[in-house]
């Protein structure tokens, strides 16, 4: 009797294992295409991570409502990892073990660097909230892909703007840099140094500005003494608003020193938090803005957002980032030949067929090759209009090689 029970127990386990390990086999006609995501929902970068996450979720929901990808629905599993490297890496390992995902979205730069190596080994496509250009190097990270335009080109666009604005005033402009003491912040600071050296521009000061800093008067006093023409500052909207308020308190003139910021601080929220103080800043974005209503992709975003979030009347550039990322992934999935299994490997090969792919104007045209997964080359510059409560374009697309 015991032998019979033991036999049936073993048989049950074997059958269960068979069905478990085969239920997520991704092929056309299957129920789901499994995708994992590890955003920061309750951590220090939630201001930008949440809209990024919502953009991804909404576009996939929109695709599922249209019938999915050739009959297969996208199953997106989300875990709040609070921008903690350990948590994001653990989430990736868990998804790989339980869900067999074809791809994985993670948010933090440091975590993305770790996960990119694992993703290459596991043959899982990876996209990150981080736009660090290193993820576009296919020789080092063959399964990692960038959407939009990388931080390096955004930053270079800001320095080019400073040089152009200063043209005709005599000597070259001087710059100061402020950044958080994080992987992302150090990466951006190093990139600034590289650009400054290459363009033979002078840096007069560098200060560490913590994410969500509440009192930046000490740092701003150093900037005031250095008296730069432009201050390139890295941080999210609360950081920028608080720092600019403290800059005003210590006596910095925004006419004398212009503040330049990348995408992380470029949304209406910076107006809400900073008011008239932030009106003079200029930011670089790889995305079209919510108010670019002549852009077909923005028209779609407004339609989708109204459908799923009727109470929301504005979505930030980070929502556009997430929406565009999901659009790129969906396009890749559609391009997988119907006789092939949907897998990380087949998705990677499909993404490599994108050549000047147009995300309906949401980002600059996207091209991936066997050696370059950087995606786009274009940035737009915006400046807050406090009275209208919008970000007004300073330039159209600027392409940076």
TIMI-450939 format. One record per residue (C-alpha): x, y negated, z negated. Coordinates in nm, 3 decimals. Layout:
<nodes>
east | north | up
X | Y | Z
...
</nodes>
This chain:
<nodes>
east | north | up
0.000 | 0.000 | 0.000
0.280 | -0.237 | -0.092
0.459 | -0.152 | 0.234
0.140 | -0.231 | 0.430
0.100 | -0.564 | 0.255
0.465 | -0.645 | 0.312
0.429 | -0.555 | 0.680
0.125 | -0.780 | 0.727
0.293 | -1.064 | 0.535
0.598 | -1.050 | 0.763
0.372 | -1.033 | 1.070
0.175 | -1.335 | 0.946
0.494 | -1.537 | 0.893
0.628 | -1.446 | 1.237
0.303 | -1.537 | 1.411
0.279 | -1.860 | 1.213
0.634 | -1.952 | 1.305
0.565 | -1.878 | 1.670
0.265 | -2.110 | 1.682
0.437 | -2.377 | 1.473
0.746 | -2.402 | 1.686
0.546 | -2.397 | 2.009
0.262 | -2.631 | 1.923
0.466 | -2.944 | 1.999
0.607 | -2.823 | 2.329
0.566 | -3.135 | 2.543
0.436 | -3.066 | 2.893
0.165 | -3.215 | 3.111
-0.173 | -3.105 | 2.996
-0.048 | -3.067 | 2.637
-0.242 | -3.244 | 2.365
0.029 | -3.483 | 2.251
0.363 | -3.643 | 2.329
0.534 | -3.682 | 1.993
0.714 | -4.008 | 1.912
0.855 | -4.114 | 1.573
0.905 | -4.463 | 1.435
1.079 | -4.599 | 1.123
0.995 | -4.972 | 1.086
1.044 | -5.205 | 0.792
0.695 | -5.268 | 0.655
0.771 | -5.368 | 0.296
1.142 | -5.458 | 0.308
1.344 | -5.774 | 0.363
1.287 | -5.790 | 0.741
0.917 | -5.709 | 0.743
0.835 | -6.052 | 0.893
0.976 | -5.942 | 1.226
0.948 | -5.563 | 1.195
0.572 | -5.551 | 1.138
0.475 | -5.733 | 1.461
0.733 | -5.524 | 1.650
0.567 | -5.211 | 1.512
0.215 | -5.337 | 1.589
0.312 | -5.416 | 1.949
0.433 | -5.058 | 1.998
0.127 | -4.910 | 1.829
-0.117 | -5.125 | 2.027
0.030 | -5.048 | 2.368
0.034 | -4.674 | 2.300
-0.322 | -4.698 | 2.170
-0.415 | -4.883 | 2.488
-0.252 | -4.609 | 2.699
-0.431 | -4.337 | 2.501
-0.763 | -4.517 | 2.551
-0.692 | -4.512 | 2.926
-0.655 | -4.133 | 2.915
-0.291 | -4.103 | 2.807
0.001 | -4.002 | 3.028
-0.141 | -3.760 | 3.287
-0.375 | -3.616 | 3.028
-0.126 | -3.609 | 2.739
-0.194 | -3.843 | 2.447
0.089 | -4.017 | 2.262
0.117 | -3.914 | 1.897
0.304 | -4.190 | 1.714
0.413 | -4.112 | 1.358
0.517 | -4.413 | 1.147
0.713 | -4.418 | 0.820
0.803 | -4.735 | 0.629
1.180 | -4.725 | 0.576
1.224 | -5.079 | 0.435
1.527 | -5.149 | 0.657
1.730 | -4.901 | 0.455
1.983 | -4.697 | 0.652
1.944 | -4.386 | 0.435
1.565 | -4.391 | 0.471
1.571 | -4.441 | 0.848
1.822 | -4.162 | 0.901
1.618 | -3.933 | 0.675
1.302 | -4.017 | 0.870
1.476 | -3.928 | 1.196
1.590 | -3.592 | 1.060
1.242 | -3.520 | 0.927
1.073 | -3.604 | 1.258
1.320 | -3.386 | 1.443
1.254 | -3.095 | 1.209
0.876 | -3.123 | 1.190
0.752 | -3.299 | 1.503
1.009 | -3.231 | 1.778
0.982 | -3.589 | 1.911
1.086 | -3.685 | 2.264
1.195 | -4.023 | 2.132
1.244 | -4.223 | 1.814
1.210 | -4.595 | 1.734
1.414 | -4.727 | 1.442
1.459 | -5.084 | 1.324
1.787 | -5.155 | 1.142
2.113 | -5.214 | 1.333
2.325 | -5.007 | 1.093
2.080 | -4.718 | 1.097
2.056 | -4.736 | 1.475
2.433 | -4.692 | 1.507
2.416 | -4.375 | 1.300
2.101 | -4.238 | 1.463
2.231 | -4.306 | 1.816
2.504 | -4.045 | 1.767
2.255 | -3.793 | 1.632
2.005 | -3.869 | 1.910
2.272 | -3.805 | 2.175
2.349 | -3.466 | 2.023
1.980 | -3.377 | 1.980
1.882 | -3.518 | 2.323
1.621 | -3.754 | 2.180
1.570 | -4.096 | 2.341
1.630 | -4.379 | 2.094
1.521 | -4.741 | 2.094
1.587 | -4.980 | 1.806
1.448 | -5.304 | 1.674
1.808 | -5.418 | 1.695
1.913 | -5.570 | 2.027
2.287 | -5.522 | 1.971
2.455 | -5.480 | 2.308
2.651 | -5.176 | 2.194
2.332 | -4.970 | 2.237
2.350 | -5.037 | 2.608
2.684 | -4.858 | 2.644
2.575 | -4.527 | 2.794
2.923 | -4.377 | 2.765
2.900 | -4.396 | 2.385
2.523 | -4.373 | 2.335
2.374 | -4.185 | 2.632
2.027 | -4.152 | 2.478
1.995 | -4.512 | 2.350
1.816 | -4.778 | 2.556
1.773 | -5.154 | 2.507
1.456 | -5.342 | 2.594
1.470 | -5.713 | 2.674
1.805 | -5.891 | 2.659
2.072 | -5.810 | 2.404
2.183 | -6.032 | 2.117
2.513 | -6.112 | 2.291
2.337 | -6.271 | 2.587
2.088 | -6.450 | 2.361
2.375 | -6.597 | 2.160
2.570 | -6.691 | 2.471
2.258 | -6.866 | 2.600
2.253 | -7.080 | 2.283
2.618 | -7.181 | 2.321
2.564 | -7.257 | 2.691
2.268 | -7.476 | 2.594
2.484 | -7.662 | 2.340
2.756 | -7.726 | 2.597
2.503 | -7.844 | 2.855
2.326 | -8.075 | 2.609
2.658 | -8.225 | 2.501
2.779 | -8.281 | 2.856
2.885 | -8.639 | 2.920
2.944 | -8.724 | 2.553
3.321 | -8.689 | 2.567
3.497 | -8.393 | 2.406
3.346 | -8.046 | 2.387
3.083 | -7.991 | 2.115
3.174 | -7.842 | 1.779
2.986 | -7.550 | 1.623
2.920 | -7.400 | 1.281
2.778 | -7.053 | 1.216
2.553 | -6.918 | 0.940
2.478 | -6.547 | 0.904
2.361 | -6.286 | 0.650
2.612 | -6.045 | 0.496
2.458 | -5.743 | 0.674
2.554 | -5.522 | 0.967
2.342 | -5.739 | 1.195
2.482 | -6.062 | 1.050
2.845 | -5.956 | 1.078
2.784 | -5.835 | 1.433
2.640 | -6.175 | 1.529
2.921 | -6.365 | 1.354
3.183 | -6.162 | 1.539
3.002 | -6.223 | 1.867
2.998 | -6.598 | 1.798
3.374 | -6.591 | 1.737
3.429 | -6.402 | 2.063
3.219 | -6.651 | 2.262
3.383 | -6.950 | 2.097
3.726 | -6.818 | 2.181
3.635 | -6.725 | 2.537
3.476 | -7.062 | 2.609
3.750 | -7.250 | 2.420
3.499 | -7.409 | 2.183
3.573 | -7.518 | 1.825
3.417 | -7.368 | 1.513
3.434 | -7.610 | 1.220
3.263 | -7.401 | 0.950
3.115 | -7.059 | 0.877
2.881 | -6.979 | 0.586
2.703 | -6.670 | 0.461
2.327 | -6.726 | 0.436
2.140 | -6.440 | 0.272
1.816 | -6.309 | 0.419
1.522 | -6.483 | 0.249
1.758 | -6.723 | 0.070
1.572 | -6.956 | -0.167
1.842 | -7.215 | -0.230
2.093 | -7.293 | 0.046
2.211 | -7.633 | -0.077
2.567 | -7.515 | -0.144
2.600 | -7.374 | 0.208
2.437 | -7.681 | 0.363
2.671 | -7.912 | 0.174
2.961 | -7.733 | 0.347
2.790 | -7.777 | 0.684
2.731 | -8.145 | 0.616
3.101 | -8.199 | 0.538
3.201 | -8.011 | 0.854
2.960 | -8.230 | 1.056
2.918 | -7.997 | 1.358
2.726 | -8.088 | 1.670
2.543 | -7.754 | 1.658
2.472 | -7.504 | 1.381
2.400 | -7.149 | 1.504
2.197 | -6.980 | 1.232
2.092 | -6.614 | 1.209
1.792 | -6.509 | 1.002
1.416 | -6.462 | 1.001
1.155 | -6.741 | 0.987
1.158 | -6.784 | 0.604
1.539 | -6.809 | 0.610
1.541 | -7.075 | 0.881
1.263 | -7.281 | 0.718
1.427 | -7.273 | 0.373
1.773 | -7.352 | 0.507
1.653 | -7.645 | 0.718
1.462 | -7.790 | 0.421
1.778 | -7.769 | 0.209
1.980 | -7.916 | 0.496
1.749 | -8.215 | 0.490
1.779 | -8.240 | 0.110
2.159 | -8.262 | 0.120
2.148 | -8.526 | 0.392
2.212 | -8.345 | 0.720
2.077 | -8.537 | 1.017
1.898 | -8.312 | 1.265
1.970 | -8.564 | 1.537
2.341 | -8.530 | 1.466
2.347 | -8.154 | 1.401
2.111 | -7.942 | 1.611
2.005 | -7.603 | 1.478
2.016 | -7.311 | 1.723
1.854 | -6.973 | 1.646
1.807 | -6.636 | 1.823
1.483 | -6.439 | 1.857
1.458 | -6.334 | 1.490
1.338 | -6.679 | 1.385
1.134 | -6.777 | 1.687
0.761 | -6.764 | 1.621
0.481 | -6.992 | 1.503
0.554 | -6.874 | 1.151
0.864 | -7.091 | 1.142
0.635 | -7.391 | 1.205
0.394 | -7.282 | 0.932
0.679 | -7.243 | 0.683
0.894 | -7.538 | 0.789
0.659 | -7.801 | 0.929
0.819 | -8.108 | 1.084
1.160 | -8.008 | 0.946
1.199 | -7.737 | 1.214
1.080 | -7.940 | 1.512
1.432 | -8.011 | 1.640
1.557 | -7.651 | 1.647
1.604 | -7.460 | 1.973
1.578 | -7.082 | 1.998
1.666 | -6.820 | 2.259
1.417 | -6.545 | 2.334
1.428 | -6.251 | 2.574
1.046 | -6.251 | 2.578
0.766 | -6.464 | 2.716
0.562 | -6.644 | 2.452
0.197 | -6.599 | 2.350
0.117 | -6.935 | 2.512
0.268 | -6.841 | 2.851
-0.082 | -6.766 | 2.975
0.022 | -6.781 | 3.340
0.225 | -6.461 | 3.278
0.017 | -6.152 | 3.359
0.176 | -5.953 | 3.075
0.072 | -6.218 | 2.823
-0.281 | -6.203 | 2.961
-0.280 | -5.826 | 2.898
-0.135 | -5.872 | 2.549
-0.406 | -6.120 | 2.460
-0.672 | -5.884 | 2.591
-0.533 | -5.583 | 2.401
-0.474 | -5.780 | 2.081
-0.828 | -5.920 | 2.090
-0.967 | -5.569 | 2.137
-0.781 | -5.411 | 1.846
-0.735 | -5.716 | 1.621
-1.026 | -5.955 | 1.692
-0.941 | -6.156 | 1.382
-0.586 | -6.235 | 1.506
-0.542 | -6.538 | 1.733
-0.164 | -6.528 | 1.775
0.107 | -6.264 | 1.815
0.477 | -6.339 | 1.768
0.760 | -6.268 | 2.015
0.837 | -5.956 | 1.810
0.494 | -5.821 | 1.899
0.584 | -5.887 | 2.265
0.910 | -5.697 | 2.202
0.725 | -5.393 | 2.068
0.462 | -5.409 | 2.342
0.734 | -5.428 | 2.612
0.927 | -5.140 | 2.454
0.621 | -4.917 | 2.458
0.548 | -5.021 | 2.817
0.901 | -4.917 | 2.923
0.863 | -4.581 | 2.745
0.522 | -4.519 | 2.902
0.662 | -4.598 | 3.247
0.943 | -4.350 | 3.189
0.697 | -4.081 | 3.079
0.486 | -4.142 | 3.392
0.794 | -4.091 | 3.610
0.877 | -3.746 | 3.475
0.804 | -3.499 | 3.759
0.487 | -3.301 | 3.690
0.669 | -2.971 | 3.715
0.909 | -3.070 | 3.436
0.871 | -3.037 | 3.061
0.830 | -3.365 | 2.878
1.140 | -3.385 | 2.660
1.400 | -3.634 | 2.547
1.621 | -3.518 | 2.830
1.358 | -3.558 | 3.103
1.251 | -3.896 | 2.960
1.612 | -4.017 | 2.968
1.648 | -3.916 | 3.334
1.317 | -4.084 | 3.419
1.422 | -4.411 | 3.251
1.734 | -4.413 | 3.469
1.510 | -4.454 | 3.774
1.400 | -4.801 | 3.656
1.549 | -5.061 | 3.890
1.441 | -5.422 | 3.837
1.123 | -5.292 | 3.680
0.880 | -5.573 | 3.601
0.703 | -5.557 | 3.263
0.442 | -5.797 | 3.399
0.672 | -6.091 | 3.319
0.699 | -6.014 | 2.946
1.077 | -5.965 | 2.978
1.328 | -6.018 | 3.256
1.346 | -5.732 | 3.513
1.476 | -5.407 | 3.362
1.741 | -5.187 | 3.523
1.902 | -4.881 | 3.369
2.195 | -4.694 | 3.523
2.404 | -4.393 | 3.426
2.660 | -4.627 | 3.267
2.450 | -4.923 | 3.150
2.135 | -4.901 | 2.937
2.127 | -5.276 | 2.857
1.806 | -5.344 | 3.048
1.757 | -5.717 | 3.107
1.976 | -6.022 | 3.157
1.738 | -6.314 | 3.105
1.654 | -6.545 | 2.814
1.413 | -6.834 | 2.772
1.476 | -7.126 | 2.536
1.191 | -7.259 | 2.321
1.145 | -7.540 | 2.069
0.863 | -7.583 | 1.813
0.593 | -7.840 | 1.881
0.458 | -7.893 | 1.529
0.157 | -8.103 | 1.627
0.034 | -7.845 | 1.879
0.153 | -7.554 | 1.661
0.315 | -7.382 | 1.956
0.660 | -7.294 | 2.086
0.720 | -7.502 | 2.397
0.955 | -7.379 | 2.670
1.278 | -7.573 | 2.705
1.384 | -7.366 | 3.007
1.249 | -7.094 | 3.236
1.443 | -6.765 | 3.259
1.819 | -6.816 | 3.238
2.019 | -6.517 | 3.357
2.347 | -6.439 | 3.181
2.590 | -6.185 | 3.328
</nodes>
